[in-house]
């Protein structure tokens, strides 16, 4: 994951009405597969990381303060993202409760908004019980 972080920039974030964050990311050769496109595993890791950051907008002591663990991460790939391409990653919180949350992320070409991949990310809260 450390090789992805220098290439991610937060463009906007909002808590209301629904928590959302938009990131910019430029595909580096270190993120590419043999066809010089963003590797599927790198895209999944990137979407996992970016959607998880949404929880910073709602976390507080006793509520998602450790950001939970992934239950499911489903990524659907539509188009390649070649090395050098700048993409936008738009993340939104669909639902958050005491123990479970549902998040969605989309990756689009910055130049024309064309959809590259989408993810559904469900997480479980593993914070220790504050009453213990």
C-alpha positions in Angstrom: 0.0 0.0 0.0 2.9 2.4 0.7 3.7 2.6 -3.0 0.1 3.9 -3.7 0.0 6.6 -1.1 2.3 9.2 -2.7 0.0 9.2 -5.8 -3.3 9.9 -4.0 -4.6 13.4 -3.4 -7.9 14.4 -1.6 -9.8 16.7 -3.8 -13.0 17.1 -1.7 -14.7 15.7 1.4 -18.1 16.3 2.9 -20.0 14.9 5.8 -23.4 16.1 4.8 -25.9 15.0 3.6 -24.0 11.8 3.0 -20.3 11.3 3.7 -18.3 11.5 0.5 -14.7 11.9 -0.5 -13.2 12.4 -4.0 -9.5 11.5 -4.6 -7.2 12.0 -7.6 -4.8 9.3 -8.5 -2.2 9.0 -11.3 -1.3 5.5 -12.4 2.5 5.0 -12.0 4.5 2.2 -13.7 4.9 0.5 -10.2 1.0 0.0 -10.2 0.9 -1.6 -13.6 0.5 -5.1 -15.0 2.3 -6.5 -18.0 0.1 -4.5 -20.3 1.0 -1.2 -18.7 -2.4 -0.8 -17.2 -3.4 -0.4 -13.6 -3.1 -3.9 -12.0 -6.4 -5.2 -10.8 -5.0 -6.0 -7.3 -3.6 -2.4 -7.1 -7.0 -1.0 -8.1 -8.7 -3.2 -5.4 -6.2 -2.1 -2.8 -6.7 1.6 -3.8 -10.5 1.3 -3.6 -10.3 -0.5 -0.2 -8.1 2.3 1.2 -10.1 5.2 -0.2 -13.5 3.9 0.8 -12.2 3.1 4.3 -11.1 6.7 4.7 -14.8 7.7 4.6 -15.1 6.4 8.1 -12.9 9.2 9.3 -15.9 11.5 8.7 -18.1 9.6 11.2 -15.7 8.0 13.6 -15.6 9.0 17.3 -14.6 7.3 20.5 -16.6 4.0 20.6 -17.9 4.4 17.0 -15.7 3.1 14.2 -12.5 4.6 15.7 -10.4 1.7 14.4 -12.0 1.8 10.9 -13.1 -1.8 11.1 -12.2 -4.7 8.9 -13.4 -5.7 5.4 -16.2 -8.3 5.2 -16.5 -8.1 1.4 -14.8 -6.1 -1.3 -16.4 -6.6 -4.7 -14.7 -4.8 -7.6 -16.0 -4.8 -11.2 -13.6 -3.7 -13.9 -15.0 -2.0 -17.0 -12.0 -0.3 -18.8 -8.2 -0.2 -18.3 -6.4 2.7 -16.7 -3.0 3.0 -18.5 0.2 4.3 -16.9 0.2 8.1 -16.7 -3.6 8.4 -16.6 -5.1 10.5 -13.9 -8.3 9.1 -12.4 -10.9 10.3 -10.0 -12.0 8.0 -7.2 -15.4 9.0 -5.8 -16.4 7.3 -2.5 -19.7 7.4 -0.7 -21.1 5.9 2.5 -24.3 4.1 1.8 -25.0 3.0 5.4 -23.2 3.1 8.7 -24.4 1.4 11.9 -22.9 0.4 15.2 -21.4 -2.8 13.8 -21.6 -2.8 10.0 -21.2 -0.3 7.2 -21.7 -0.3 3.4 -19.4 1.8 1.2 -19.2 2.4 -2.6 -16.3 3.6 -4.7 -16.1 4.5 -8.4 -13.0 5.1 -10.5 -13.3 7.4 -13.6 -11.0 8.9 -16.1 -10.5 12.5 -15.1 -10.4 13.6 -18.8 -13.9 12.6 -19.7 -15.6 10.9 -16.7 -15.7 7.5 -18.3 -16.3 4.7 -15.8 -13.3 2.4 -15.2 -14.3 0.3 -12.2 -16.7 0.2 -9.3 -16.6 -1.4 -5.9 -18.9 -2.3 -3.1 -17.1 -2.5 0.2 -18.8 -3.8 3.4 -17.0 -3.5 6.7 -17.4 -4.8 10.3 -16.6 -2.6 13.3 -14.1 -4.3 15.6 -13.7 -1.5 18.2 -13.4 -2.8 21.7 -16.6 -2.4 23.8 -16.2 1.0 25.6 -18.0 -0.5 28.6 -15.2 -3.0 29.3 
